[in-house]
């Protein structure tokens, strides 16, 4: 039996898609964020506080809201990718992909043999949801280092890379810029803008969607103008804290 609700047409990484970002280990929070209307939501197991056993409930909550899901895995290797996909994620975000070889390994981890993959067959949740258990997971590779930028054209040439995702803070730090360079008008922002536009232009030339993490809606609009085709709008914990601070400030005498 398939799920009662399924996502609509796949515009996951195109059409100026805006995603949500989860770092708190809570299916209830995942359901709240999924109900807002984001085009997709990422469950962050790299920098978030989310343990392996909590991922399942969060993905189930997102499925119930009809929201596409990605899991940012904690690192390279087929094991975390396979575990995320077995739990029903639509795809994965693989961090710190610096070479075409690493991008190829990420793609292979999302696919079964003989379709160029190394994933072990045991797709638990995809099987009971009634879909095609052999369908490959979406593979998004992160570009966030000087080496990745240097090798970007080769990475973009890897068949099966569905999208590139920029880690904006690590990109700045890796290039000797302050994190504030990603803010328009911040120190080093002009150089950062040129760097980012160059990445997006190369992705567009290769026909590969390119996304980026955004702290604010202003960042979404700024990076979209530079060529981003999808964006993730902040983490729920940051939104929660900001809303609490605003409410508290407005309530003080």
LUMSE-371424 format. One record per residue (C-alpha): residue in one letter; x, y, z. Coordinates in Angstrom, 2 decimals. Each point is the difference from the previous one (the first is absolute). Layout:
// LUMSE-371424
   drenlo      east     north        up
        a         X         Y         Z
...
***
This chain:
// LUMSE-371424
   drenlo      east     north        up
        x      0.00      0.00      0.00
        x      1.40      3.43     -0.91
        x     -0.06      3.08      2.20
        x     -3.26      1.91      0.25
        x      1.77      3.15     -1.11
        x      2.79      0.19     -2.55
        x      2.04      2.97     -1.24
        x     -1.11      1.76     -3.17
        x      2.05      0.55     -3.17
        x      3.72     -0.09      0.62
        x      1.37      3.53      0.07
        x      2.33     -0.81      2.86
        x      3.01      1.96     -1.21
        x     -1.53      2.37     -2.54
        x     -2.53      2.77     -0.28
        x      1.50      2.00      2.88
        x     -0.88     -2.74      2.49
        x      0.31      0.91      3.69
        x      0.69     -2.67      2.59
        x     -0.18     -0.32      3.76
        x      2.86     -1.21      2.19
        x     -0.26     -2.19      3.10
        x      2.67     -0.36      2.69
        x     -2.12     -0.84      3.08
        x     -0.78     -3.69      0.65
        x     -3.79      0.19     -0.10
        x     -2.59     -1.59     -2.31
        x     -2.52      2.54      1.32
        x      2.20      2.91     -1.11
        x      0.51     -1.74     -3.34
        x     -3.77     -0.20     -0.41
        x     -0.41      3.69      0.83
        x      2.67      1.05     -2.51
        x     -1.34     -2.43     -2.60
        x     -3.50      1.46      0.33
        x      1.15      3.54     -0.87
        x      0.32     -0.65     -3.73
        x      3.74     -0.26     -0.64
        x      0.89     -1.64     -3.30
        x      2.33     -2.38      1.83
        x      1.48     -0.44      3.48
        x      3.46     -1.16      1.02
        x      0.62     -2.07      3.13
        x      3.54      0.96      1.01
        x      1.94     -2.85      1.61
        x      3.39      1.64     -0.61
        x     -0.24      3.14      2.13
        x     -3.43     -0.56      1.51
        x     -0.79     -1.75      3.27
        x     -1.89     -2.81     -1.72
        x      0.98     -3.58      0.77
        x     -0.45     -2.91     -2.36
        x     -3.11     -1.40      1.68
        x     -1.81      3.36     -0.07
        x      0.36      0.36     -3.78
        x     -2.75     -2.56     -0.71
        x     -2.68      1.82      1.97
        x      0.96      3.34     -1.52
        x     -0.17     -1.40     -3.52
        x     -3.37     -1.58      0.76
        x     -1.26      3.37      1.24
        x      1.17      1.70     -3.19
        x     -1.64     -2.69     -2.14
        x     -3.28      0.59      1.85
        x      0.12      3.67     -1.06
        x      0.81     -0.90     -3.62
        x      3.41      1.65      0.16
        x      3.06     -1.30     -1.82
        x      2.91     -0.81      2.28
        x      3.77     -0.05     -0.12
        x      2.41     -1.15      2.69
        x      3.37      1.68      0.29
        x      2.16     -2.94      0.97
        x      2.91      0.50      2.42
        x      2.73     -0.87     -2.50
        x      1.15     -2.11     -2.90
        x     -0.61     -3.70     -0.37
        x     -2.87     -2.20     -1.16
        x     -1.19     -0.98      3.48
        x     -1.55      3.30      1.15
        x     -1.43      0.60     -3.47
        x     -1.61     -3.43     -0.07
        x     -1.44      0.37      3.48
        x     -1.59      3.36     -0.88
        x     -1.52     -1.40     -3.19
        x     -1.19     -3.20      1.72
        x     -1.89      2.23      2.43
        x     -1.82      1.61     -2.91
        x      1.88      3.21     -0.80
        x     -0.52      1.15     -3.57
        x      3.70      0.73     -0.21
        x      3.14      1.00      1.82
        x      2.34      2.97      0.26
        x      3.62     -1.14      0.20
        x      2.37      2.53      1.60
        x      3.56      0.92     -0.93
        x      0.06     -1.49     -3.48
        x      3.30      1.21     -1.40
        x      0.63     -2.15     -3.07
        x     -1.78     -1.75     -2.84
        x      1.00     -3.30      1.58
        x     -1.77      0.91      3.23
        x     -3.04      1.17     -1.96
        x     -0.05     -3.32     -1.88
        x      0.15     -1.87      3.32
        x     -2.93      2.05      1.32
        x     -2.05     -0.84     -3.10
        x      0.89     -3.68      0.28
        x     -1.12     -0.03      3.64
        x     -3.46      1.16     -1.15
        x     -0.40     -2.75     -2.61
        x     -0.19     -3.77     -0.13
        x      2.02     -2.21     -2.30
        x      0.01     -0.43     -2.94
        x     -1.12      3.64     -0.38
        x      3.47      1.29      0.85
        x     -0.62     -0.35      3.71
        x      1.39     -1.65      3.09
        x     -3.04      0.37      2.27
        x     -0.91     -3.17      1.86
        x     -3.58     -1.13     -0.61
        x     -2.16      0.34      3.07
        x     -2.17      3.09     -0.58
        x     -2.27     -0.50      2.99
        x     -2.35      2.97     -0.12
        x      0.02      0.49     -3.80
        x     -1.18     -3.61     -0.30
        x     -2.95      0.27      2.36
        x     -1.05      3.39     -1.44
        x     -0.81     -1.74     -3.27
        x      2.45      1.86     -2.24
        x      2.81     -1.39     -2.12
        x      2.58     -1.27      2.51
        x      2.68      0.13     -2.70
        x     -0.54      3.67     -0.80
        x      3.22      1.98      0.57
        x      0.09      2.63      2.71
        x      0.60      3.60     -1.00
        x      3.68      0.85      0.35
        x      1.01      3.54      0.99
        x      3.69      0.74      0.49
        x      1.33      2.90      2.03
        x      2.52      2.45     -1.41
        x      1.60      1.88      2.88
        x      3.80     -0.13     -0.30
        x      2.71      1.44     -2.24
        x      0.66     -3.49     -1.35
        x     -3.66     -0.50     -0.88
        x     -0.14      3.32     -1.85
        x      3.19     -0.87     -1.87
        x     -1.46     -3.38     -1.01
        x     -3.56      1.22     -0.55
        x     -0.14     -0.64     -3.74
        x      1.08     -3.61      0.51
        x     -2.53     -0.42      2.81
        x     -2.76      1.39     -2.22
        x      0.94     -2.51     -2.66
        x     -0.80     -2.98      2.24
        x     -3.14     -1.73     -1.23
        x     -2.56     -0.36      2.77
        x      0.82      3.19      1.91
        x     -3.48      1.51      0.30
        x      1.03      3.32      1.50
        x      2.82      1.97      1.58
        x     -0.49      1.58      3.41
        x      2.23      2.77      1.33
        x      0.93      0.21      3.66
        x      0.35      3.80      0.21
        x      1.91      0.29      3.26
        x      2.51     -2.74     -0.74
        x      0.44      1.42     -3.50
        x      0.95      3.36      1.49
        x      2.33     -1.43      2.64
        x      1.72     -2.29     -2.50
        x      0.79      3.00     -2.20
        x      1.40      2.08      2.86
        x     -3.10      2.19      0.32
        x     -2.00      0.78      3.13
        x     -3.37     -1.68      0.36
        x     -1.53      3.47     -0.23
        x      1.12      0.17     -3.65
        x     -3.19     -1.84     -0.95
        x     -2.02      3.01      1.20
        x     -0.50      2.74     -2.57
        x      2.28      2.87      0.96
        x      1.94     -2.05      2.53
        x      3.80     -0.16      0.03
        x      1.17     -1.81     -3.10
        x     -3.52     -0.20     -1.45
        x      1.05      1.19     -3.47
        x      2.58     -2.78     -0.36
        x     -2.43     -2.52      1.46
        x     -2.71      1.08     -2.45
        x      2.37     -0.52     -2.94
        x      0.97     -3.44      1.34
        x     -3.60     -1.06      0.46
        x     -1.17      1.35     -3.36
        x      2.81     -1.92     -1.67
        x     -1.15     -3.24      1.65
        x     -3.63      0.54     -1.02
        x      0.98      0.96     -3.56
        x      2.03     -3.19     -0.41
        x     -2.87     -2.09      1.35
        x     -2.44      1.68     -2.39
        x      2.31     -0.62     -2.95
        x      0.11     -3.69      0.92
        x     -3.77     -0.18      0.46
        x      0.31     -0.95      3.67
        x     -2.25      1.71      2.58
        x      1.83      1.94      2.69
        x     -1.24      0.80      3.49
        x      1.26      1.66      3.16
        x     -0.79      0.28      3.70
        x     -1.46      3.40      0.96
        x     -0.21      1.65      3.40
        x     -2.78      2.40     -0.98
        x     -2.58      0.65     -2.73
        x      2.25      2.85     -1.14
        x      2.73     -2.57     -0.62
        x     -2.42     -2.09     -2.04
        x     -0.74      2.93     -2.30
        x      3.64      1.05     -0.21
        x      1.30     -3.46     -0.86
        x     -2.89     -0.61     -2.42
        x      1.07      3.12     -1.91
        x      3.51     -1.47     -0.18
        x     -1.32     -3.18     -1.59
        x     -1.16     -2.38      2.74
        x     -2.91     -2.19     -1.12
        x     -0.95     -1.18      3.48
        x      0.68      1.11      3.55
        x     -0.42     -1.27      3.54
        x     -1.33      2.66      2.34
        x      1.73     -0.21      3.35
        x     -0.29     -2.63      2.70
        x     -3.10     -0.40      2.13
        x      2.00      0.53      3.21
        x      1.19      3.40     -1.27
        x     -3.54      0.97     -0.99
        x     -1.33     -1.12      3.39
        x      2.61      1.97      1.89
        x     -0.49      3.11     -2.12
        x     -3.78     -0.14      0.46
        x      0.40     -0.49      3.76
        x      2.40      2.94      0.24
        x     -2.35      2.24     -1.97
        x     -2.98     -1.00      2.14
        x      1.93      0.52      3.22
        x      1.32      3.38     -1.13
        x     -3.48      1.14     -0.99
        x     -1.35     -1.12      3.40
        x      2.49      1.89      2.17
        x     -1.22      3.09      1.78
***
